Amino acid sequence: MVCGFQKVKMKSSLPGFTLLEMLFVILLTSIVVSLTFTYFTAVRRYLVQINNESNFETEIMRFETFLRFDIEKSDYLIWEENRNFLLKCAGTNTNYLFGEKYIVRTWEQSDDTLFAAEIEISPEYFPENDTLIKSFNLIITDANRRLREYWFYKTYTIKTRFDMQFNNIINK
């Protein structure tokens, strides 16, 4: 002790992180955030793709249900190739227009449309009548090139078949 003063030892540094340590933590945090952002972006794209495929499947099932219902309640089905594959469901005021990449269902005042990558349709006629459709095959291809094949059949009464054959003979 000199002159009543006590020598106090001062700490030269405060406890904490150095600048280098802080930069390292920020670098690691930014890497983790960028990886999770990339991962969640990929997951989001995948979920959007699944949602679009699900919506397309729902649309196809809805059109199949409409088509089966309209065929069942119709009197007869006529195929007019000059009208871009128009399928008339007589007695129901429902028309189907089959294009290469779409199906349009016209019913009363509304239209429904199904878009696909490719649509193929092949009707089968009765031997005695070349306009009356007995059945037809519908193949729908989606954007992922997956095929969905449907067969549609129409059962007729003997009277309807006779009337259609008689009208076909008169019209010729």
C-alpha positions as CSV (number, residue, x, y, z in Angstrom):
1,M,0.0,0.0,0.0
2,V,1.4,3.2,-1.0
3,C,-0.2,6.4,0.2
4,G,-3.4,4.8,1.1
5,F,-4.3,3.6,-2.3
6,Q,-4.8,0.1,-3.1
7,K,-3.8,-1.2,-6.5
8,V,-6.8,-2.7,-8.3
9,K,-6.4,-5.1,-11.0
10,M,-8.7,-4.3,-14.0
11,K,-10.1,-6.9,-16.2
12,S,-8.8,-6.4,-19.7
13,S,-11.8,-7.9,-21.6
14,L,-15.5,-8.4,-21.0
15,P,-17.1,-11.9,-21.3
16,G,-18.8,-12.4,-24.7
17,F,-18.3,-13.6,-28.3
18,T,-15.7,-12.4,-30.6
19,L,-16.6,-10.9,-34.0
20,L,-15.4,-14.1,-35.7
21,E,-17.6,-16.3,-33.6
22,M,-20.7,-14.1,-34.4
23,L,-19.9,-14.2,-38.1
24,F,-19.7,-18.0,-38.0
25,V,-23.1,-18.3,-36.2
26,I,-24.7,-16.0,-38.8
27,L,-23.2,-18.0,-41.6
28,L,-24.5,-21.3,-40.2
29,T,-27.9,-19.8,-39.6
30,S,-28.2,-18.5,-43.2
31,I,-27.1,-22.0,-44.6
32,V,-29.8,-23.8,-42.5
33,V,-32.5,-21.2,-43.5
34,S,-31.6,-21.5,-47.2
35,L,-31.7,-25.3,-47.0
36,T,-35.1,-25.4,-45.3
37,F,-36.5,-22.8,-47.7
38,T,-35.4,-24.9,-50.6
39,Y,-36.9,-28.0,-49.0
40,F,-40.2,-26.3,-48.3
41,T,-40.3,-24.9,-51.9
42,A,-39.9,-28.4,-53.3
43,V,-42.5,-29.8,-51.0
44,R,-44.9,-27.0,-52.0
45,R,-44.4,-27.7,-55.7
46,Y,-45.0,-31.4,-55.0
47,L,-48.2,-30.6,-53.1
48,V,-49.4,-28.3,-55.9
49,Q,-48.8,-31.1,-58.5
50,I,-50.7,-33.6,-56.3
51,N,-53.5,-31.1,-56.0
52,N,-53.7,-30.6,-59.8
53,E,-53.7,-34.3,-60.4
54,S,-56.5,-34.8,-57.8
55,N,-58.5,-32.0,-59.4
56,F,-58.1,-33.6,-62.8
57,E,-59.1,-37.0,-61.4
58,T,-62.2,-35.4,-59.9
59,E,-63.1,-33.8,-63.2
60,I,-62.7,-37.1,-65.1
61,M,-64.9,-38.9,-62.6
62,R,-67.5,-36.1,-62.7
63,F,-67.6,-36.3,-66.6
64,E,-67.8,-40.1,-66.4
65,T,-70.8,-39.8,-64.0
66,F,-72.5,-37.3,-66.2
67,L,-71.9,-39.3,-69.3
68,R,-73.2,-42.5,-67.7
69,F,-76.3,-40.7,-66.3
70,D,-77.1,-39.0,-69.6
71,I,-76.7,-42.2,-71.6
72,E,-78.9,-44.1,-69.2
73,K,-81.7,-41.5,-69.3
74,S,-81.5,-40.9,-73.1
75,D,-83.7,-42.6,-75.6
76,Y,-80.9,-43.2,-78.1
77,L,-77.4,-42.0,-79.0
78,I,-76.5,-40.7,-82.5
79,W,-73.0,-40.1,-83.7
80,E,-72.5,-37.2,-86.2
81,E,-68.9,-37.3,-87.4
82,N,-69.3,-34.1,-89.5
83,R,-69.9,-32.2,-86.2
84,N,-66.6,-33.1,-84.6
85,F,-67.8,-36.2,-82.8
86,L,-71.1,-34.8,-81.5
87,L,-73.0,-37.3,-79.3
88,K,-76.7,-36.5,-79.0
89,C,-78.6,-37.8,-76.0
90,A,-82.1,-37.6,-77.5
91,G,-84.8,-36.8,-75.0
92,T,-82.4,-35.1,-72.6
93,N,-81.3,-31.9,-74.4
94,T,-77.7,-32.9,-73.7
95,N,-75.0,-32.8,-76.3
96,Y,-71.4,-33.9,-76.0
97,L,-68.7,-32.6,-78.3
98,F,-65.5,-34.7,-78.4
99,G,-62.4,-32.9,-79.6
100,E,-58.8,-34.2,-79.7
101,K,-58.0,-32.5,-76.4
102,Y,-61.4,-31.6,-74.9
103,I,-64.9,-32.8,-74.1
104,V,-67.7,-30.2,-73.9
105,R,-71.0,-31.2,-72.3
106,T,-73.8,-28.8,-73.2
107,W,-76.9,-29.2,-71.0
108,E,-79.7,-26.7,-71.1
109,Q,-78.1,-23.3,-70.5
110,S,-74.7,-24.4,-69.2
111,D,-71.5,-25.9,-70.7
112,D,-68.9,-28.1,-68.9
113,T,-65.5,-28.7,-70.4
114,L,-62.8,-31.3,-69.6
115,F,-59.3,-30.6,-71.0
116,A,-56.8,-33.4,-71.4
117,A,-53.6,-34.1,-73.3
118,E,-55.4,-36.4,-75.7
119,I,-58.9,-37.9,-76.1
120,E,-59.7,-40.8,-78.4
121,I,-63.2,-42.1,-79.0
122,S,-64.4,-45.0,-81.1
123,P,-68.2,-45.8,-81.4
124,E,-69.7,-49.2,-82.3
125,Y,-72.9,-49.2,-84.3
126,F,-75.6,-51.8,-84.7
127,P,-75.2,-53.9,-87.9
128,E,-78.6,-52.8,-89.2
129,N,-78.3,-49.1,-88.4
130,D,-75.2,-47.0,-89.1
131,T,-76.2,-44.1,-87.0
132,L,-77.4,-45.7,-83.8
133,I,-74.6,-46.2,-81.3
134,K,-74.5,-49.5,-79.3
135,S,-71.4,-48.7,-77.3
136,F,-68.3,-46.6,-77.5
137,N,-64.8,-46.6,-76.1
138,L,-63.3,-43.4,-74.6
139,I,-59.6,-43.1,-73.8
140,I,-58.4,-40.0,-71.9
141,T,-54.7,-39.3,-71.6
142,D,-53.5,-36.8,-69.0
143,A,-50.5,-34.5,-69.0
144,N,-48.4,-37.3,-67.4
145,R,-49.3,-39.6,-70.3
146,R,-51.4,-41.9,-68.1
147,L,-54.3,-43.5,-69.9
148,R,-57.8,-44.0,-68.6
149,E,-60.1,-46.2,-70.7
150,Y,-63.9,-46.3,-70.3
151,W,-66.5,-48.3,-72.1
152,F,-70.0,-47.0,-72.3
153,Y,-73.0,-49.1,-73.4
154,K,-76.5,-48.2,-74.3
155,T,-79.3,-50.7,-73.9
156,Y,-82.3,-50.1,-76.2
157,T,-85.8,-51.4,-76.3
158,I,-86.8,-53.4,-79.3
159,K,-89.3,-50.6,-80.2
160,T,-86.6,-47.9,-80.2
161,R,-84.3,-50.0,-82.4
162,F,-87.1,-50.7,-84.8
163,D,-88.2,-47.0,-84.9
164,M,-84.6,-45.9,-85.4
165,Q,-84.1,-48.5,-88.2
166,F,-87.4,-47.4,-89.8
167,N,-86.4,-43.7,-89.6
168,N,-83.0,-44.5,-91.0
169,I,-84.6,-46.3,-94.0
170,I,-87.0,-43.4,-94.6
171,N,-84.3,-40.8,-94.4
172,K,-82.1,-42.6,-97.0
